[in-house]
């Protein structure tokens, strides 16, 4: 992702938010009201998995 990118995560899609060891991550989330919707993030990763990210 690059600064200014807009990512649309459809309702009921399980997804992960995070950064890599050599970068930071911040986001602004906007939730739109709906029927039968949910926001579900993936499980945390281990330190070993995280340190493999680039």
N, CA, C and O atoms as a Tripos MOL2 file, in Angstrom:
@<TRIPOS>MOLECULE
protein
  216   215    54     0     0
PROTEIN
NO_CHARGES

@<TRIPOS>ATOM
      1 N           0.8380   -1.1810    0.0000 N.3       1 UNK1
      2 CA          0.0000    0.0000    0.0000 C.3       1 UNK1
      3 C           0.8780    1.2380    0.0000 C.2       1 UNK1
      4 O           1.9740    1.2410    0.5610 O.2       1 UNK1
      5 N           0.3980    2.2530   -0.6150 N.am      2 UNK2
      6 CA          1.1090    3.5320   -0.6950 C.3       2 UNK2
      7 C           0.2590    4.6120   -0.0320 C.2       2 UNK2
      8 O          -0.9640    4.4760    0.0210 O.2       2 UNK2
      9 N           0.8820    5.6910    0.4790 N.am      3 UNK3
     10 CA          0.1030    6.7860    1.0650 C.3       3 UNK3
     11 C          -0.9740    7.2590    0.0860 C.2       3 UNK3
     12 O          -0.7090    7.4700   -1.0980 O.2       3 UNK3
     13 N          -2.1740    7.4170    0.5990 N.am      4 UNK4
     14 CA         -3.2800    7.8930   -0.2220 C.3       4 UNK4
     15 C          -4.1000    6.7830   -0.8470 C.2       4 UNK4
     16 O          -5.1830    7.0450   -1.3700 O.2       4 UNK4
     17 N          -3.6130    5.5410   -0.8070 N.am      5 UNK5
     18 CA         -4.3910    4.4300   -1.3620 C.3       5 UNK5
     19 C          -5.6980    4.2700   -0.5870 C.2       5 UNK5
     20 O          -5.7570    4.5170    0.6180 O.2       5 UNK5
     21 N          -6.7300    3.8580   -1.2920 N.am      6 UNK6
     22 CA         -8.0140    3.5510   -0.6810 C.3       6 UNK6
     23 C          -8.2820    2.0670   -0.9200 C.2       6 UNK6
     24 O          -8.2750    1.6010   -2.0600 O.2       6 UNK6
     25 N          -8.5130    1.3420    0.1490 N.am      7 UNK7
     26 CA         -8.7730   -0.0950    0.0690 C.3       7 UNK7
     27 C         -10.2030   -0.3350    0.5350 C.2       7 UNK7
     28 O         -10.5760    0.0760    1.6340 O.2       7 UNK7
     29 N         -10.9930   -0.9870   -0.2830 N.am      8 UNK8
     30 CA        -12.3710   -1.3050    0.0690 C.3       8 UNK8
     31 C         -12.4470   -2.7740    0.4760 C.2       8 UNK8
     32 O         -12.1810   -3.6670   -0.3280 O.2       8 UNK8
     33 N         -12.8100   -3.0080    1.7210 N.am      9 UNK9
     34 CA        -13.0010   -4.3750    2.2060 C.3       9 UNK9
     35 C         -14.5080   -4.6030    2.2680 C.2       9 UNK9
     36 O         -15.1840   -4.0000    3.1010 O.2       9 UNK9
     37 N         -15.0450   -5.4560    1.4070 N.am     10 UNK10
     38 CA        -16.4910   -5.7120    1.4380 C.3      10 UNK10
     39 C         -16.9290   -6.2970    2.7830 C.2      10 UNK10
     40 O         -16.1270   -6.8920    3.5030 O.2      10 UNK10
     41 N         -18.1920   -6.1240    3.1060 N.am     11 UNK11
     42 CA        -18.7470   -6.6660    4.3460 C.3      11 UNK11
     43 C         -18.5460   -8.1730    4.3890 C.2      11 UNK11
     44 O         -18.5960   -8.8600    3.3690 O.2      11 UNK11
     45 N         -18.3150   -8.6680    5.6100 N.am     12 UNK12
     46 CA        -18.1900  -10.0980    5.8890 C.3      12 UNK12
     47 C         -16.9320  -10.7370    5.3050 C.2      12 UNK12
     48 O         -16.8740  -11.9600    5.1790 O.2      12 UNK12
     49 N         -15.9220   -9.9370    4.9460 N.am     13 UNK13
     50 CA        -14.6550  -10.4720    4.4600 C.3      13 UNK13
     51 C         -13.6460  -10.4000    5.5990 C.2      13 UNK13
     52 O         -13.3410   -9.3150    6.0940 O.2      13 UNK13
     53 N         -13.1330  -11.5440    6.0140 N.am     14 UNK14
     54 CA        -12.1440  -11.6110    7.0870 C.3      14 UNK14
     55 C         -10.8190  -11.0890    6.5320 C.2      14 UNK14
     56 O         -10.3740  -11.5280    5.4720 O.2      14 UNK14
     57 N         -10.1870  -10.1520    7.2450 N.am     15 UNK15
     58 CA         -8.9550   -9.5440    6.7410 C.3      15 UNK15
     59 C          -8.0090   -9.2010    7.8840 C.2      15 UNK15
     60 O          -8.3840   -9.2390    9.0560 O.2      15 UNK15
     61 N          -6.7780   -8.8670    7.5200 N.am     16 UNK16
     62 CA         -5.7120   -8.6020    8.4700 C.3      16 UNK16
     63 C          -5.2240   -7.1800    8.3070 C.2      16 UNK16
     64 O          -5.0950   -6.6880    7.1860 O.2      16 UNK16
     65 N          -4.9530   -6.5160    9.4170 N.am     17 UNK17
     66 CA         -4.3560   -5.1760    9.4130 C.3      17 UNK17
     67 C          -2.9990   -5.2850   10.0710 C.2      17 UNK17
     68 O          -2.8710   -5.9120   11.1220 O.2      17 UNK17
     69 N          -1.9930   -4.6930    9.4800 N.am     18 UNK18
     70 CA         -0.6880   -4.7400   10.1310 C.3      18 UNK18
     71 C           0.4030   -4.1180    9.2990 C.2      18 UNK18
     72 O           0.1730   -3.6240    8.1950 O.2      18 UNK18
     73 N           1.5850   -4.1550    9.8510 N.am     19 UNK19
     74 CA          2.7560   -3.5810    9.2020 C.3      19 UNK19
     75 C           3.8360   -4.6460    9.1110 C.2      19 UNK19
     76 O           3.6210   -5.8020    9.4770 O.2      19 UNK19
     77 N           4.9750   -4.2500    8.6290 N.am     20 UNK20
     78 CA          6.1540   -5.1180    8.5860 C.3      20 UNK20
     79 C           7.1850   -4.5590    9.5640 C.2      20 UNK20
     80 O           7.0930   -3.3950    9.9550 O.2      20 UNK20
     81 N           8.1660   -5.3720    9.9650 N.am     21 UNK21
     82 CA          9.1450   -4.9200   10.9520 C.3      21 UNK21
     83 C           9.9000   -3.6490   10.5460 C.2      21 UNK21
     84 O          10.3440   -2.8970   11.4130 O.2      21 UNK21
     85 N          10.0500   -3.4050    9.2570 N.am     22 UNK22
     86 CA         10.8120   -2.2330    8.8100 C.3      22 UNK22
     87 C           9.9140   -1.0890    8.3450 C.2      22 UNK22
     88 O          10.3910   -0.1820    7.6640 O.2      22 UNK22
     89 N           8.6320   -1.1080    8.6950 N.am     23 UNK23
     90 CA          7.7210   -0.0280    8.3120 C.3      23 UNK23
     91 C           6.6260    0.1080    9.3620 C.2      23 UNK23
     92 O           6.4710   -0.7550   10.2270 O.2      23 UNK23
     93 N           5.8780    1.1850    9.2800 N.am     24 UNK24
     94 CA          4.7790    1.3800   10.2110 C.3      24 UNK24
     95 C           3.4860    1.3540    9.4210 C.2      24 UNK24
     96 O           3.4900    1.4190    8.1920 O.2      24 UNK24
     97 N           2.3870    1.2610   10.1360 N.am     25 UNK25
     98 CA          1.0890    1.1590    9.4960 C.3      25 UNK25
     99 C           0.0740    1.9490   10.3070 C.2      25 UNK25
    100 O          -0.0100    1.7950   11.5250 O.2      25 UNK25
    101 N          -0.6810    2.7790    9.6450 N.am     26 UNK26
    102 CA         -1.7900    3.5000   10.2690 C.3      26 UNK26
    103 C          -2.9240    3.5190    9.2600 C.2      26 UNK26
    104 O          -2.6940    3.5320    8.0510 O.2      26 UNK26
    105 N          -4.1460    3.5210    9.7650 N.am     27 UNK27
    106 CA         -5.2710    3.5410    8.8360 C.3      27 UNK27
    107 C          -6.4560    4.2740    9.4460 C.2      27 UNK27
    108 O          -6.5600    4.4300   10.6620 O.2      27 UNK27
    109 N          -7.3260    4.7080    8.5850 N.am     28 UNK28
    110 CA         -8.5830    5.3300    8.9540 C.3      28 UNK28
    111 C          -9.6660    4.4340    8.3810 C.2      28 UNK28
    112 O          -9.7050    4.1990    7.1730 O.2      28 UNK28
    113 N         -10.5370    3.9370    9.2280 N.am     29 UNK29
    114 CA        -11.5880    3.0290    8.7790 C.3      29 UNK29
    115 C         -12.9300    3.7500    8.8190 C.2      29 UNK29
    116 O         -13.2300    4.4780    9.7660 O.2      29 UNK29
    117 N         -13.7230    3.5390    7.7920 N.am     30 UNK30
    118 CA        -15.0770    4.0780    7.7200 C.3      30 UNK30
    119 C         -16.0190    2.8970    7.5500 C.2      30 UNK30
    120 O         -15.8970    2.1270    6.5980 O.2      30 UNK30
    121 N         -16.9480    2.7620    8.4670 N.am     31 UNK31
    122 CA        -17.9010    1.6540    8.4030 C.3      31 UNK31
    123 C         -19.2500    2.2010    7.9540 C.2      31 UNK31
    124 O         -19.7350    3.2030    8.4790 O.2      31 UNK31
    125 N         -19.8440    1.5320    6.9820 N.am     32 UNK32
    126 CA        -21.1440    1.9420    6.4590 C.3      32 UNK32
    127 C         -22.2040    1.0250    7.0480 C.2      32 UNK32
    128 O         -22.0560   -0.1970    7.0310 O.2      32 UNK32
    129 N         -23.2780    1.6190    7.5710 N.am     33 UNK33
    130 CA        -24.3620    0.8060    8.1210 C.3      33 UNK33
    131 C         -24.8940   -0.1520    7.0720 C.2      33 UNK33
    132 O         -24.9320    0.1680    5.8840 O.2      33 UNK33
    133 N         -25.3020   -1.3260    7.5180 N.am     34 UNK34
    134 CA        -25.8530   -2.3170    6.6050 C.3      34 UNK34
    135 C         -26.6350   -3.3590    7.3700 C.2      34 UNK34
    136 O         -26.7950   -3.2690    8.5870 O.2      34 UNK34
    137 N         -27.1110   -4.3300    6.6560 N.am     35 UNK35
    138 CA        -27.8670   -5.4270    7.2380 C.3      35 UNK35
    139 C         -27.0450   -6.6990    7.0890 C.2      35 UNK35
    140 O         -26.4970   -6.9640    6.0190 O.2      35 UNK35
    141 N         -26.9580   -7.4860    8.1520 N.am     36 UNK36
    142 CA        -26.2010   -8.7320    8.1460 C.3      36 UNK36
    143 C         -24.7590   -8.5240    7.6860 C.2      36 UNK36
    144 O         -24.2750   -9.2200    6.7920 O.2      36 UNK36
    145 N         -24.0850   -7.5680    8.3020 N.am     37 UNK37
    146 CA        -22.6820   -7.2890    7.9900 C.3      37 UNK37
    147 C         -21.8430   -7.4860    9.2420 C.2      37 UNK37
    148 O         -22.3590   -7.4430   10.3590 O.2      37 UNK37
    149 N         -20.5650   -7.6980    9.0540 N.am     38 UNK38
    150 CA        -19.6490   -7.8100   10.1870 C.3      38 UNK38
    151 C         -18.2620   -7.3890    9.7400 C.2      38 UNK38
    152 O         -17.9640   -7.3470    8.5460 O.2      38 UNK38
    153 N         -17.4230   -7.0820   10.7080 N.am     39 UNK39
    154 CA        -16.0320   -6.7470   10.4630 C.3      39 UNK39
    155 C         -15.2040   -7.7270   11.2600 C.2      39 UNK39
    156 O         -15.2530   -7.7160   12.4900 O.2      39 UNK39
    157 N         -14.4480   -8.5720   10.5930 N.am     40 UNK40
    158 CA        -13.6870   -9.6040   11.2900 C.3      40 UNK40
    159 C         -12.2440   -9.5830   10.8160 C.2      40 UNK40
    160 O         -11.9750   -9.7430    9.6250 O.2      40 UNK40
    161 N         -11.3110   -9.3860   11.7470 N.am     41 UNK41
    162 CA         -9.8960   -9.3790   11.4100 C.3      41 UNK41
    163 C          -9.3190  -10.7640   11.6010 C.2      41 UNK41
    164 O          -9.8390  -11.5590   12.3840 O.2      41 UNK41
    165 N          -8.2510  -11.0530   10.8900 N.am     42 UNK42
    166 CA         -7.5530  -12.3210   11.0530 C.3      42 UNK42
    167 C          -6.8830  -12.3810   12.4220 C.2      42 UNK42
    168 O          -6.7240  -11.3580   13.0880 O.2      42 UNK42
    169 N          -6.4990  -13.5670   12.8300 N.am     43 UNK43
    170 CA         -5.8680  -13.7690   14.1200 C.3      43 UNK43
    171 C          -4.4930  -13.0930   14.1530 C.2      43 UNK43
    172 O          -3.8820  -12.8850   13.1050 O.2      43 UNK43
    173 N          -4.0050  -12.7480   15.3500 N.am     44 UNK44
    174 CA         -2.6520  -12.1870   15.4510 C.3      44 UNK44
    175 C          -1.6170  -13.1890   14.9260 C.2      44 UNK44
    176 O          -1.8170  -14.4020   14.9920 O.2      44 UNK44
    177 N          -0.5270  -12.6630   14.4130 N.am     45 UNK45
    178 CA          0.5660  -13.5270   13.9530 C.3      45 UNK45
    179 C           1.5990  -13.6470   15.0630 C.2      45 UNK45
    180 O           1.6810  -12.7870   15.9400 O.2      45 UNK45
    181 N           2.3880  -14.7150   15.0210 N.am     46 UNK46
    182 CA          3.4510  -14.8980   16.0120 C.3      46 UNK46
    183 C           4.5940  -13.9280   15.7010 C.2      46 UNK46
    184 O           4.6660  -13.3830   14.6000 O.2      46 UNK46
    185 N           5.4840  -13.7160   16.6720 N.am     47 UNK47
    186 CA          6.6560  -12.8730   16.4270 C.3      47 UNK47
    187 C           7.4900  -13.4380   15.2860 C.2      47 UNK47
    188 O           8.0290  -12.6780   14.4820 O.2      47 UNK47
    189 N           7.6040  -14.7590   15.2050 N.am     48 UNK48
    190 CA          8.3700  -15.4010   14.1310 C.3      48 UNK48
    191 C           7.7520  -15.0880   12.7670 C.2      48 UNK48
    192 O           8.4700  -14.7410   11.8300 O.2      48 UNK48
    193 N           6.4330  -15.2070   12.6500 N.am     49 UNK49
    194 CA          5.7600  -14.8940   11.3810 C.3      49 UNK49
    195 C           5.9200  -13.4210   11.0290 C.2      49 UNK49
    196 O           6.2010  -13.0730    9.8820 O.2      49 UNK49
    197 N           5.7370  -12.5540   12.0330 N.am     50 UNK50
    198 CA          5.8360  -11.1120   11.8250 C.3      50 UNK50
    199 C           7.2310  -10.7170   11.3260 C.2      50 UNK50
    200 O           7.3590   -9.9090   10.4060 O.2      50 UNK50
    201 N           8.2510  -11.2780   11.9230 N.am     51 UNK51
    202 CA          9.6260  -10.9180   11.5540 C.3      51 UNK51
    203 C          10.0100  -11.4020   10.1700 C.2      51 UNK51
    204 O          11.0240  -10.9540    9.6350 O.2      51 UNK51
    205 N           9.2420  -12.3000    9.5670 N.am     52 UNK52
    206 CA          9.4930  -12.7490    8.1940 C.3      52 UNK52
    207 C           8.9110  -11.7800    7.1660 C.2      52 UNK52
    208 O           9.2800  -11.8380    5.9930 O.2      52 UNK52
    209 N           8.0100  -10.8930    7.5830 N.am     53 UNK53
    210 CA          7.3420   -9.9740    6.6570 C.3      53 UNK53
    211 C           8.3120   -8.9440    6.1020 C.2      53 UNK53
    212 O           9.2570   -8.5380    6.7790 O.2      53 UNK53
    213 N           8.0740   -8.5320    4.8850 N.am     54 UNK54
    214 CA          8.8970   -7.4850    4.2470 C.3      54 UNK54
    215 C           8.0210   -6.3910    3.7460 C.2      54 UNK54
    216 O           8.5130   -5.4160    3.1790 O.2      54 UNK54
@<TRIPOS>BOND
     1     1     2 1
     2     2     3 1
     3     3     4 2
     4     3     5 am
     5     5     6 1
     6     6     7 1
     7     7     8 2
     8     7     9 am
     9     9    10 1
    10    10    11 1
    11    11    12 2
    12    11    13 am
    13    13    14 1
    14    14    15 1
    15    15    16 2
    16    15    17 am
    17    17    18 1
    18    18    19 1
    19    19    20 2
    20    19    21 am
    21    21    22 1
    22    22    23 1
    23    23    24 2
    24    23    25 am
    25    25    26 1
    26    26    27 1
    27    27    28 2
    28    27    29 am
    29    29    30 1
    30    30    31 1
    31    31    32 2
    32    31    33 am
    33    33    34 1
    34    34    35 1
    35    35    36 2
    36    35    37 am
    37    37    38 1
    38    38    39 1
    39    39    40 2
    40    39    41 am
    41    41    42 1
    42    42    43 1
    43    43    44 2
    44    43    45 am
    45    45    46 1
    46    46    47 1
    47    47    48 2
    48    47    49 am
    49    49    50 1
    50    50    51 1
    51    51    52 2
    52    51    53 am
    53    53    54 1
    54    54    55 1
    55    55    56 2
    56    55    57 am
    57    57    58 1
    58    58    59 1
    59    59    60 2
    60    59    61 am
    61    61    62 1
    62    62    63 1
    63    63    64 2
    64    63    65 am
    65    65    66 1
    66    66    67 1
    67    67    68 2
    68    67    69 am
    69    69    70 1
    70    70    71 1
    71    71    72 2
    72    71    73 am
    73    73    74 1
    74    74    75 1
    75    75    76 2
    76    75    77 am
    77    77    78 1
    78    78    79 1
    79    79    80 2
    80    79    81 am
    81    81    82 1
    82    82    83 1
    83    83    84 2
    84    83    85 am
    85    85    86 1
    86    86    87 1
    87    87    88 2
    88    87    89 am
    89    89    90 1
    90    90    91 1
    91    91    92 2
    92    91    93 am
    93    93    94 1
    94    94    95 1
    95    95    96 2
    96    95    97 am
    97    97    98 1
    98    98    99 1
    99    99   100 2
   100    99   101 am
   101   101   102 1
   102   102   103 1
   103   103   104 2
   104   103   105 am
   105   105   106 1
   106   106   107 1
   107   107   108 2
   108   107   109 am
   109   109   110 1
   110   110   111 1
   111   111   112 2
   112   111   113 am
   113   113   114 1
   114   114   115 1
   115   115   116 2
   116   115   117 am
   117   117   118 1
   118   118   119 1
   119   119   120 2
   120   119   121 am
   121   121   122 1
   122   122   123 1
   123   123   124 2
   124   123   125 am
   125   125   126 1
   126   126   127 1
   127   127   128 2
   128   127   129 am
   129   129   130 1
   130   130   131 1
   131   131   132 2
   132   131   133 am
   133   133   134 1
   134   134   135 1
   135   135   136 2
   136   135   137 am
   137   137   138 1
   138   138   139 1
   139   139   140 2
   140   139   141 am
   141   141   142 1
   142   142   143 1
   143   143   144 2
   144   143   145 am
   145   145   146 1
   146   146   147 1
   147   147   148 2
   148   147   149 am
   149   149   150 1
   150   150   151 1
   151   151   152 2
   152   151   153 am
   153   153   154 1
   154   154   155 1
   155   155   156 2
   156   155   157 am
   157   157   158 1
   158   158   159 1
   159   159   160 2
   160   159   161 am
   161   161   162 1
   162   162   163 1
   163   163   164 2
   164   163   165 am
   165   165   166 1
   166   166   167 1
   167   167   168 2
   168   167   169 am
   169   169   170 1
   170   170   171 1
   171   171   172 2
   172   171   173 am
   173   173   174 1
   174   174   175 1
   175   175   176 2
   176   175   177 am
   177   177   178 1
   178   178   179 1
   179   179   180 2
   180   179   181 am
   181   181   182 1
   182   182   183 1
   183   183   184 2
   184   183   185 am
   185   185   186 1
   186   186   187 1
   187   187   188 2
   188   187   189 am
   189   189   190 1
   190   190   191 1
   191   191   192 2
   192   191   193 am
   193   193   194 1
   194   194   195 1
   195   195   196 2
   196   195   197 am
   197   197   198 1
   198   198   199 1
   199   199   200 2
   200   199   201 am
   201   201   202 1
   202   202   203 1
   203   203   204 2
   204   203   205 am
   205   205   206 1
   206   206   207 1
   207   207   208 2
   208   207   209 am
   209   209   210 1
   210   210   211 1
   211   211   212 2
   212   211   213 am
   213   213   214 1
   214   214   215 1
   215   215   216 2
@<TRIPOS>SUBSTRUCTURE
     1 UNK1         2 RESIDUE 1 A UNK
     2 UNK2         6 RESIDUE 1 A UNK
     3 UNK3        10 RESIDUE 1 A UNK
     4 UNK4        14 RESIDUE 1 A UNK
     5 UNK5        18 RESIDUE 1 A UNK
     6 UNK6        22 RESIDUE 1 A UNK
     7 UNK7        26 RESIDUE 1 A UNK
     8 UNK8        30 RESIDUE 1 A UNK
     9 UNK9        34 RESIDUE 1 A UNK
    10 UNK10       38 RESIDUE 1 A UNK
    11 UNK11       42 RESIDUE 1 A UNK
    12 UNK12       46 RESIDUE 1 A UNK
    13 UNK13       50 RESIDUE 1 A UNK
    14 UNK14       54 RESIDUE 1 A UNK
    15 UNK15       58 RESIDUE 1 A UNK
    16 UNK16       62 RESIDUE 1 A UNK
    17 UNK17       66 RESIDUE 1 A UNK
    18 UNK18       70 RESIDUE 1 A UNK
    19 UNK19       74 RESIDUE 1 A UNK
    20 UNK20       78 RESIDUE 1 A UNK
    21 UNK21       82 RESIDUE 1 A UNK
    22 UNK22       86 RESIDUE 1 A UNK
    23 UNK23       90 RESIDUE 1 A UNK
    24 UNK24       94 RESIDUE 1 A UNK
    25 UNK25       98 RESIDUE 1 A UNK
    26 UNK26      102 RESIDUE 1 A UNK
    27 UNK27      106 RESIDUE 1 A UNK
    28 UNK28      110 RESIDUE 1 A UNK
    29 UNK29      114 RESIDUE 1 A UNK
    30 UNK30      118 RESIDUE 1 A UNK
    31 UNK31      122 RESIDUE 1 A UNK
    32 UNK32      126 RESIDUE 1 A UNK
    33 UNK33      130 RESIDUE 1 A UNK
    34 UNK34      134 RESIDUE 1 A UNK
    35 UNK35      138 RESIDUE 1 A UNK
    36 UNK36      142 RESIDUE 1 A UNK
    37 UNK37      146 RESIDUE 1 A UNK
    38 UNK38      150 RESIDUE 1 A UNK
    39 UNK39      154 RESIDUE 1 A UNK
    40 UNK40      158 RESIDUE 1 A UNK
    41 UNK41      162 RESIDUE 1 A UNK
    42 UNK42      166 RESIDUE 1 A UNK
    43 UNK43      170 RESIDUE 1 A UNK
    44 UNK44      174 RESIDUE 1 A UNK
    45 UNK45      178 RESIDUE 1 A UNK
    46 UNK46      182 RESIDUE 1 A UNK
    47 UNK47      186 RESIDUE 1 A UNK
    48 UNK48      190 RESIDUE 1 A UNK
    49 UNK49      194 RESIDUE 1 A UNK
    50 UNK50      198 RESIDUE 1 A UNK
    51 UNK51      202 RESIDUE 1 A UNK
    52 UNK52      206 RESIDUE 1 A UNK
    53 UNK53      210 RESIDUE 1 A UNK
    54 UNK54      214 RESIDUE 1 A UNK
